[in-house]
Amino acid sequence: MRRQQEHREQPEQRSTGRTRGLAHVGAWTALAAAGALTLAGCGDGKDPEPGPPQGERPSASQVRLPQLPGEKLEVAAVWTGPEQANFTKVLKEFEKRTGASVTFVPAQDPIVTFLGTKVAGGAPPDVALLPQVGALRAAVQNKWAQPVGPEAKAQLDANYSAGWKDLGAVDGTQYGVYYKAANKSLIWYNAKAFEAAGVTPPKTWKDLVAAADTLSASGTPAVSVAGADGWTLTDWFENVYLSQAGPQKYDQLAKHELKWTDDSVKQALTTLGELFGRKDFLAGGQSGALSTEFPKSVTQTFTGGDRPAAAMVFEGDFVAVNIAQTEAKVGEDALVFPFPAVGAKPPVVSGGDVAVALKPSKGAQALLTFLASPDAAEIQARQGGFVSPNKAVDPAAYPNDIQRGIAKSLIAAGDDFRFDMSDQAPAAFGGTPGSGEWKALQDFLANPADVAGAQAKLEAEAAKAYGG
């Protein structure tokens, strides 16, 4: 989903996710078309009744968990604020059902470094939720991770598509449970700002730039960019690149089989520069964007009445968590449209957080089993700003049409999806604040005209991280 910094007042949502790109071209059509259909009807205010409150599902439908009285568990993740609070509700239900005691441990990026320190000190958490596939592979290579037990495996077989199971496996062994997913190809907008400027949701990049020009001319900067958080800039790049260069080159670049000095990267950065290069398009200009962290990028788009700081903000479905910190209502004041097509097809980039046991304990395996069940996902789904890849989750658990539609489109896509490129990379390149791809793209945001310089920095950092 979101990279967290301890000093932040609100959670940064990552997109929940990143992973190897094992999808097919059909991913674009399946998710983008489903998303467009769903989002078109989001403002009617007629939401179905939510599912039953947590803990009130019929006992026959509940996943069976062992009794663990007196057992103490620690769970680490890079979540803070409302997102951490929402996940804590899931952990409370696990405690209620098993008798175990669970403590949430806030982690920092890069999470592999954080876990390495814990392991070296002889006190790793029992379970960690990892936001990058590279982190999962590192945990396995370092011999920290424990294979998924038979009970959790049974839940995975019953509730997950083969693609999501494969993402949690390394060399054919299942190590992880993808608890949280994200559609990271969404642009959220202030309905009043669009209406005041006479702008409608664009379907192509050309239309997006034209809309940005109209919005800025109306007195409201077009886009709120969270440039202080490099991961958001990787998501901007990946959506442009996937749509413009296509899935084959996307997969090659993700594996560094294609160099960042390739002409396709030049084209994507040049395209992105059409937006980033216009000071009047960005809330606070380039310097303002570089000092804006993700939570603020969202809240400033949906506060300020008739004069918000910006009309649009880009990021995944988890943006809803931060919108909830304002008075704006999702589906009325805050609406959303799919990331516009840059090339022939609109992009769909997914992400996710995978739960991995780091101790060979009964409690850790029980928690993985719970997280692989619809019981756990439905608790957090009711809170909003959360999407599960678990196909057994009741759609009524999602609190509004927007969240419900995003979840349905994710499930409908089956195994056809592209996972976040930077989360497939070694953490030194794609997952470390202040260095690698994050820093190179921040430098690009500061000077969008220097495409060649950005490419050179990206390739130098990638070569170093990938080992040549």
N, C-alpha and C positions, 0 to 999 in steps of 0.2 A: 501495500500500500501503500509510505510516509517515513521519513527519517526523523528521528527525534533528537532534540537538543535539550539538555536538562534545564536550561534557563528559560525555556519557552513557557508561556502562560497557558497555551492551549495545545492540543495535539496536532502534530503534523501527520497527515494521512498519506501513506505511500501508495500507493497502490497497491497497497496490499499487493505487490507482488512481483516476482520476476522469475524467468525460467527459460529453458532451452526452447527454441522455436521449432515445434514439431508439427505445425499445422499445415494445412493446404490452402490454396487460393480461396476455396469455398468459405473459409472463415470470414472473409470480408463480407461476402454477400449475405451469409446467414445472420451474422450479428448486426451488421449495419442496417440491413433491411428490417430485421426484427426490431432493432432499436428505433428506427424511424417511425415504424407503425405504432410502437408503444408510446413514444414520446409525443406523438402528434395528439394523443388524447389525454395528456397528463393534467390538464387544468380543469377537469370537470368537477373535482371535489367530491366525487362519489366513490369513495373507497369501500371495499367490502369490510365486513366486520373482522377485526383481527382475530388471530387464533387464540386458544385458551391461554390464560396466564401461565407463566413458568411454574412447573411442578404440578400442573393440573391436567396433563395429558392422561388419557386412560392408561392404567397400569399395564395393560396388555401390550401397548405400543411402546413402552419405555425400553430402552436398551438395558440389558441385565449387567449390573456392575457388582464387583465383590464388596463385601463389607471390610472397611479398613480403619477400624477404630484406633485412634492414637497415632496413626501414620501421618507424618508431616512431609509435605511436598513444596518445592519451589518451582515456579514457572517464570521464565524470562522472555521478554519481548520488547521491541522498540516502540511500544505504545505508551502514550501519556494522556492526561486530561480525560475528556468524555469517552474516547475510544478505550482507554484503560478501564474506566468505570463500567462501560458496557460489557467488557470481557470479564470483569470481576463478577458480574451477575451470573455468568456461566460457571465460574469457579465456585461460587456460593452454592449453586444447585448441585455441583459435583460433591461438595462437602456434605450437603444435606442427604444425598443418596448413599454415600459411602461411609460417612463418619470420619473421613480424613480431614486434615487441616492443610489449607493451601495458601501460600504466600506468593504474591506477584512481585517479581524483581524487575524493575525498569532497566533495560539494557541500553547501550549506546552503539552508534555506528562507528567503525565497522563491527558488526556483532561477533564475527569470528575472533577478532582481537579481544573483545570483552569476554567471550567464553573461554578463550585461551588463558586469560588471566585467572578466571575462576577455576579452571581445571588445574592449572599450575599450583594454585593455592589449596588444592585438595577439596574444593567446595563447589563443584559444578551444580547448576540447577538440575532438578529431575527431568524437566521438559523445557525445551526452548522453541519458540516460534521464529523461524528464520525467514527473512524477507527476500533472500536471494538463493537461486539454485547453486551458485558458486559457494555459498555458505554451507549448504547441505553437503556438497561434495567434499568441502574442506573438513567438515565434521566427521565424515566417513573416513577420509584419508588419514586424519589424525587419530583415528580409532576412538573417537568420543561417542559416536552414535551407536545406539542399540537397534537391532532389527525389530520391525513391528511384530508383535505377538499374534497368535491365532485369532483372538477375539477381535482385535482391531482390524486384522486382515479380513475377517468375515464382514465387518461393517463396510470396509472399503469395497469389497466385492459386490455387496448388495446395493451400495448407494452412489458409487462413483463410476464415471466412464473410464475406459482404458487409458485415455490420454492423461487424466489427472492422476491416476495411479502411477503411470510411468514417470511422471514428473517427480514423484516422491521416491523413486527407486534409483539405486546406483549399482551398475554392473549386475542387474537382474535381481537384486535383493531389495525388498521394500523396507525403507527406513523412515519414511515420512507420511504424514496425513495432511493433505491440503485442507486446512480449516477455513481459510478466508480467501476469497478471490476478488478481482476488481476488473471492471471495464474501464480502461484508461484512455478511451477515445471519446471523451465527452466534453462539451463546452457548456457551462452553466451561465445563464444570463439574467440580468435584472429586467423583469417584464416592463416596468414603468419606463426605464431608460430606453428600451427598444421602441416602445409605443410613442414616447415623446419625440424620438428622432425619425419615426416612420420607417423603422428597419424591421425586416423579417429574418428569421434564421437562415443563414446561407447554406448552400449545399456544396459549393465548390470553394477552393482556396481563393480564386479570383473574386468570388462574391464576398468572401470573408474580408478581404482587403478593402473592397469597395464599401462594405458595411462599416468597417473600422473608420474609414475616411468620413462617412456620413455622421457617425456617432461623435467623433472627435470635433467635427465642425459644429455639432449641436451644443458643444460645451462640456461633454462627458468623455473623458479618455476611454478608448475602446476596451483595453485589456489590462487586467491586473495580473502581473507576472511575478511569481515568487522566486526572483533571482537569487535571493540569499540562500536558497536551498537548491543545490546543484541537481538533485534528482529530478526536480520538476522540469529542468531544461533538457535533461536526457529524454524525458517523455515527449516534450515538444518535438525534438529532433526525430525520435523514433516514429511518431505518427506521420510526419512529413515524409520521412525516408521510405517507410513501408508503402505508402500510397504512390509515391513518385517513382521509386526505384524498383518496386515489386518484391514479392516474397523470397525469390531465389537469392537476390543480392542481400536482402535483409538477413537471411540465414548465414550467408557467407561472411558478412561484416560482423555478425554476432560471434562467429567462431574465429575471427581475425584471419579468415582465408582470403579476405579482400582487404586491401590497405585503406586507411582513412584518407589517403591522398588520392583515392580513386575519384574519377570525374563525377560519379553518382553522389558522392558525399559533397562535392563542390556544388552540385545542383541543389541538393537539399538545404545546405547552409545558405546559399544565395536566396532560395525561396523563403526560408525562415527570416532572413534579413529584411525581406519586404515588410514584415511586421515589426521585428525588433529594431529595425533601422529608423523608424519614424518616432521621434521623441514624443510627438503629440498623441501617438497611439497608445502609449504606455502610461499607466498611473505613476506619476512622479518621474517620467522619463526613464532613461537607462539607469541613471544613478539611483532613482527611487526604487526601481525594480530590483536592483542589486542589494538593496537594504531591506527588502520585504520578504519576510518568512511566510511559509505556506498558510498557516492559520489566518494571518492578517490579509493575505491576498484574497481569501474568501470573504471574510467578514467585512472588509472595506467595500466589497462589491455589492453587499446587501444591507448596508447602513447608509445614513446620510440623507434619507428621504428622497426628494427629487434631485439631489445632487450627490450621488454616490461617487466614490473615488474612481470607479470604472464601471463599464456596462457588462463586461464578460470576465469570466475566469475559467481557465482550462485545468481540468484534472478529472479523476475518476469518480465513480459513484460515491466514494467515501467523503466527497465534498459535503454531502448532506449532514455529516456530523458537525461540521463547522458552521454551516448555515443555521443549524439548530441553536447556535450561540447568539444568534441575532433574532430580531422580531419577524424576519421574513419567513414566509410559509412556503415550503416546497410544493410545487404544483400550482401555486398562485403567483406569489411575488418572485419566486425563484424557479425558472424553467430551464430546460436543457435540450441541446440538439447534438447529433453525432458529429464528430470531428469531420470537417468538410473534405471532400475528395481533392487531392492535389493532382493525382494522375487519373487513371481510368476508373479506379474504385476507391471508395472511402476506406480509411484504415481502421483496423480493430486490433488494439494492443491490450493484452490481458496481463494481470499480475497476480500475486498470491503470497500467502504466508503459510509455511509448512511446519507442522508440529513434529518434533523429533525427541525421542527419549534419550537422555544422556546418562541415565543410571539404570542398571538392570534390576529395577524394583517392580514389585507388583503394583504399587501405586502409579508409577509412571505409565505402565502399560494400560492400566484402567483408565487413566486420563486420556490417552490416545484413543482408546475405544470410545469413550464418551464424545471426544471431539470429532470422531468419524461418523457419529450418529446424527440423525436429524434433530434429536432432542436438544443437543447443545446449540446447533446452528439456529434453531428457531427462537431460542431465548435472545440471542444477540440480534437476530433479524428484526425482532419487534422494536428494537431501540432505534433503528434507522442507521444509514451510513454503512451498511454491511451487506455483502452478497456472498452466498455460499455456493461452491461447486457441487454440493451434495444434492443429487437429483431427487432425493426423497423428502426434502424440505417442503412443507406445505406453503404454497404461494401466499395464502392468507396471513402468514406470519409477518410478511413485509408490511410496513405501516402506510404505504401510499402507492399509487399507480406507477410512479416513476421507479421506485425501488423494485416493485413487483415486475415491471416490464424489463428492467435491466437483468434481473435474476432469471426471468423466463428466457430471454435471448441467450444468456450464457449457457443455460442447460440445453436449449435447442441447438446450439452450435456443436454439441457433442465433443468430438476430438478435433474439430476444426477451429483452431485458434493459434495466434502468434503470441508468444510470451515476451515480456519486457526484455529488450536487448541488453541493457546495462546490467540487469540482474543475472544474465547468463555469463557475464564477464568475471574475471578474477576481481575480488573486492578492491584490490589496489587500483584498478582502472575504473570499475563501474559502481563502486559502493563506498567510497571514502571521502568524507567532507574535506574540502580544501585541496584536493589533489586529483590526478587522473582526469577522467572525462568530465567530472563535475566542475573542476576548476577551469578546464579548457573551454567549456561552454559558458561559464561565467565571464571569462575573458572575451569570448565572442559577443556576449550580450553587451559588454562595455564598449566594444568596437565592432559592430556587425559588418563593417566594410572590409575588414581584414579576414576574408574567407581563407586565403592561402595560409595565413599565419595560424588560423584555427586548425586547419587540416594538419599542418606540420606538428603542432602541439599534440593533437589527438593521436597521430600516428606514433610519435615518439613515446608517449605515455603507454599506448597499447602495446607497442613492441616490447617495452620494458616489462609490462605486467604479464604478457603472454609468453615471454621468454624468447623473443626474437622476431 
